[in-house]
Amino acid sequence: MKKKEFNFVSKIALSFLLIMSIILPYLTVVKAETTEATSVDFVGLDPTEPTEPTNASVTEGTIAEARAAVGTDRTFQIQGTVTTKPGSWGGKAFYVQDESAGVYVFSSSTEAGSLAAGDIVKITGKTSLYSGEVQFNSPTIERISTGAAPSPQIVNLPLEDSLQGKLITLENVKIKDLASSGTYGTFEFKAADAENNELLIRHDNRTGYQFSQFEADGFNNNDVITVTGIASIFNGTYQLKTLNAESFQLVSNYEPTQVANVKAFPAMGEVFAGSKVTLSTDTPSATIYYTIDGSEPSTASEIYDAATGIVVNEAITIKAFASATGLNDSEIMSFNFTVKDAPATISITEARNKEIGQVVIVSGIVTAKLETATAHIQDEEGAAIAIYPVDSLTANVGDLVTVQGQVAEYSGLKQLTNISLVGMPIPSTLPGAHIIKSSEVAEDNESKLVTIKNVAITGSGQNFTGTDDVGTFAIYDKTRDAGLVSGKTYGEITGIVGQYTNHQLLPIRIIEDVTKVQDIKASHVGGVTADTKVRLSTMTEGATIYYTMDGSAPTTASTKYTGEILVNKPLTIKAIAVKEGLTDSAIATFVYDIIDTENATISNIQGASHISPYVDLTVNDVEGIVTFVINSSSFIMQEGDSAFDGVKSTAIKVNKSAHNVAAGDVIKVSGNVTEVGGNSRLRDTQISATTITKTGTAQIPKALVIGEDLSPPNKIIDNDGFAIFDPQEDGIDFWESIEYMRVSFPDARVIGPIYNNDSPIVVPSTTNNTFNMNGGLNIAADDYNPEKIMLEGVAGKNYDSGDRFNEPLIGFVENFTDGYRLNTNKVFPDVTKANLQQEVTHLEPVADKLNVASYNIENFSNNPTNTSNEKVDRIAATFVKNMKSPDIITLVEVQDNDGQIDSGNADASESYLRLINAIKAAGGPAYDWIDVMPINNTVGGAPGGNIRVGYLYNPTRVSLVTGTKGAGDQANGWTADGSLALNPGFVDPTKFADTRKPIAAEFEFQEEHVVIIGAHLNSKGGDGSLWGPTQPPVLESVTKRLQLAQAINDFIHEGLAINPDINIIVAGDMNDFEFTPALETLKGDVLTNMVDKAPETDRFTYFFQGNNQVLDHILVSNNLADVTEIDLIHINANFTEAQGRASDHDPVLVQIDLKAGKEEIPTPIVPENVYSFNNYKTGKLIMNRPSISLTLGKNTNIKNGIAVFSQYAEFHGEGFADKTVTISPKKGNAIIDFKGTKMGEIIIEGKHVKEIRNLPDGATITYTKGASAEEIEFK
């Protein structure tokens, strides 16, 4: 008995424990979320409390805890403050910190890109290591609130590991070893404190502040600064990643009293006989004196010549010091050298086969020195190898060198590092290039000088593809200066076979036409100082140059060029190059003026050109009045009021650390004239000052008033390729002509959202255009609005399209990558807000008309890291509120389910459903979706994103015509009756390689079929800037877009040839404007672009670089053009996220009356019962018969109205004019024919009315008890 009792109790206990083991985790979660102490007593079972954990697999914690969890595969949720602008180090990455630590967050999501320093965010994800730094990689990001960025923590060197990822400041550190890193503006230096502790400082060009600006701001080695940034680590090296120009604060400029000590390279020790020792000092313009006999050097000793160096053939001691005017001489330095036996050299082939790390000595001729990368040498056997870094090889191209180095390999490229020269370089002859085919751009020819003939080029920027008669090969133009143009075929391309993961040609020389001698180049042109030596050259080997200096045309009887030409007076050199068997070169003309550097004015220096005639020359005592002080290292000076001639700017930027000038100072400046900028942007003329002398003070010159004193051209940017400097005609010349001058912009109007921390503005009186609906300026075929300019430095301001400044903006004009901008030194007057409102379409839904939209939803996916919940909600709301739930939507930029994760799965079903569910939640219909899944990574866009075009459609309004769905590699076609062969299917995917494939789908609407082709043509990536140094800009993307447009047009032609009455719509993002050849090609003679029918002020869907433009289009077959209306719904392009922006494109909507001109004449119905009432009076008239005709005369008095329950009814007579008629058929499919009879009030109850005929004009209907106009057919 006791045993059984024990078993029973045991079972109860075990059951209780089992239940508790199941629910206890949830009870714990509940307890953790309560604000007061809570016992375990069944709190989790209370139905008012949550019974599930929020996410049992996510650990909430501090950033320090998340950092410590690296490698554990735990998902952490942290909350912290954003400390940096997203995107400063790639993607849309940023740093975040809390009280415990900081961490790097790598993301490419829209949510990340919308953040700002000071935002409070919640990050959910896993931590990992990247090059030694802890990071969250593509986590979920939720913005909690906005706020202020935390103050940086002031720390001392050396850094502690606990500081990693945090915002810190180092005070009073010295700049050491300042140098650029690459060619795009990134730079590095070491910060050293008083105890000589050092930390690497790295500034990335992607922050928007570049090395040239840092130098222009006057920072130099040995300056003492305070520096702020993020404590970081890269492959074991601690570093500080700075954020912007404000990261650097000058404490004191280094003002030396003594010349810097002489340094030797190599420093000292054993060298090979014939080695060259070079001496240097960090003090500019210093003279080095030296001895090699052991005696003490003096100013009577040998002066060091950098061109020859000091050749060591025996043991010597070099003693040297440096001297410069105004400074004490440097200390005497001693460098002892002994000579070691020269080891045996091996062939380059043998060196290439040595193990990594082995030290070898090889000889060869220098064939190339590629900027910021590698040099290459080639031996007499034709083998070649790379030398890294290029600057370690102190020899010229064409020199024969012997070098010692360590065998290394980088991304597959075999190279020698840690180089030292054995003996002196010997001038020699460059070997002839190997003639190879594309298939030979491979390992066997690595580092060799090669030529490939008859090469067709595609590509842009740095990356091109060459095609010869054998196949294709990669071309990498690192410095972007080879001159390759996509679409051209070149007779020869000569370069080095390099490797970076794959083999590629590094171009050195290109020749388009090999049948003629190449054009002659001159070492100098334009303004020069007296006794300048000019060199002439041509790329055609073996050609002879003849020239004249009297203005006459050169011939083979003219002077033969044999060496440098001395220019000591104004003259014109004309030259021609000839070679037997080739066509002579064109006559080259070089005009020279002798420049007076002693009496130069600012306007002389600026000149009537984009490049100063004084560039690289030293000018003395240039006078001006200081107008703006930018910082302690830079300022603007300008000539007096009367100096401006309308062509040459009278102002210039001057750079000198610790200049100590103030606005209104009259000064004289001596220094070197420089041109800052280049590559993809224009250049700024500036002076790097050596001395500044104050001579007094004066009134600052009056600001030139834009729109009054002078007006910019308002149609043309440039029409002569910089051949003529004409500020009155070319906008690019106008703004250059007032570079740095003091200017005023009265009544300035903002014409778009903030773009790269600048706002586009215009003085309204200067534009020839009407402002569009959002206060912006639209472009036209002949007008890209050169009158606009960007207002610099407005980050943190809430300037919106249409806002007006209440007072004039006063500042100076400077150029930048995207044009010119106005710098007001961050002085901004108040604005009158335009309070722009997002548009709601004017196209109301109509039961018998089809509404079709096109909407680019900007890389939309089901991955919340890429597409935030906030963005999804905004997009869904625009479908319902602004677009009024169209029947069919062509969706552009839909990504697969996991977005920008390259999982190999291109399915996007979850992405569509995410949007569909959000639309339903916003009050919209339950859409269906359809697309064709592309083959993974064959459509361009973000790797793994598998971007595409698809459709949403409302199944209660339209249906997808039954058909076979196409696959990613299948091409659509037409059936014999003019329907689609695949529904949906791609339009010939083979013609759309590496870009989005157009999709064709056939829908049915009220017994009418319509074929919709959704398209997203190739982007404008690689096209030149409208304001760049190449005019007109090279638009490399156009050729491919024309081909794609033609392919779609051809497909439409094929269908219309079968059935000319097919209803066709083409909708999507065409990445080009309505007036361009691409859109003309797409239209051909079969389509009408409905954008052309929109009002001009309504024609825009996108905003870019200050201009509004149309990228999104809806075209219809010509048979639909007259029955289609269009509305471009402006809700995104000119708005900010704070104003509700959901995407970067505006949607486009059309409403089509597919039945227009096709109206059926209803079959007359003969009523079974006919009623006619005259002089009739009753309280309420009720009609119950199934089929009636009712006539009311004019003297009828029916107080409580007429109720009709018939399945067919028709009405006649003037007695209805003041009556209320309630129609409530007892059965479905009822037909009501008003016969045009004027009615008082009409009420329809329930869902049984199928058709209404001949409704009188102006009649209104009230729908009740489930009745809806959308469910009734009107005839």
Secondary structure, 3 states (H helix, E strand, C coil): CHHHHHHHHHHHHHHHHHHHHHHHHHHHHHHHHCCCCCCCCCHHHCCCCCCCCCCCCEEECCHHHHHHCCCCCCEEEEEEEECCCCCCCCCCCEEEECCCCEEEEECCCHHHHCCCCCCEEEEEECEEEECCEEEEECCEEEEEECCCCCCCEEECCCCCHHHCCCEEEEEEEEEEEEEECCCCCCEEEEEECCCCCEEEEEECHHHCCCHHHHHHCCCCCCCEEEEEEEEEEECCEEEEEECCHHHEEEEECCCCCECCCCEEECCCEEEECCEEEEEECCCCCCEEEEECECCCCCCCCEECCCCCCEEECCCEEEEEEEECCCCECCCCEEEEEEEECCCCCCCHHHHHCCCCCCEEEEEEEEEEECCCCCEEEECCCCCEEEECCHHHCCCCCCEEEEEEEEEEEECCEEEEEEEEECCCCEECCCCCCEECCHHHCCHHHCCCEEEEEEEEEEEECCEEEEECCCCEEEEECCCCCCCCCCCCEEEEEEEEEEECCCEEEEEEEEECCCCECCCEEECCCEEECCCEEECEEECCCCCEEEEECECCCCCCCCEECCCCEEECCCEEEEEEEECCCCECCCCEEEEEEECCCCCCCHHHHHCCCCCCCCCCCEEEEEEEEEEEEEECCEEEEECCHHHCCCCCCCEEEEECCCCCCCCCEEEEEEEEEEEEEECCEEEEEEEEEEEEEEEEECCCCCCEEECCCECCCCCCCCCCCCCCCCCCCCHHHHHHHCECCEEEECCCEECCCCECCEEEEECHHHCCCCCCCCCCCECECCECCCCCEEECCCCCCCCCCCCEECCCEEEEEEEECCEEEEECCCCCCCEECCCCCCCCCCCCCCCCCEEEEEEEEEEECCCCCCCCHHHHHHHHHHHHHHCCCCCEEEEEEECCCCCCCCCCCCCCHHHHHHHHHHHHHCCCCCCEEECCCCCCCCCCCCCCCCCEEEEEECCCCCEECCCCCCCCCCECCECCCCCECCCCEECCHHHCCCCCCCEEEEEEECCEEEEEEEEECCCCCCCCCCCCCCCCCCCCCHHHHHHHHHHHHHHHHHHHHHCCCCCEEEEEECCCCCCCHHHHHHHCCCEEEHHHHCCHHHCCCEEECCEEECCEEEEEEHHHHHHEEEEECCCCCCCCHHHCCCCCCCCEEEEECCCCCCCCCCCCCCCCEEEEECCCEECCEEECCCEEEEEECCCCEECCCEEECCCEEEEECHHHHHCEEEECCCCCCEEEECCCCCCCEEEEECCCEEEEECCCCCCCEEEECCCCHHHCEEC
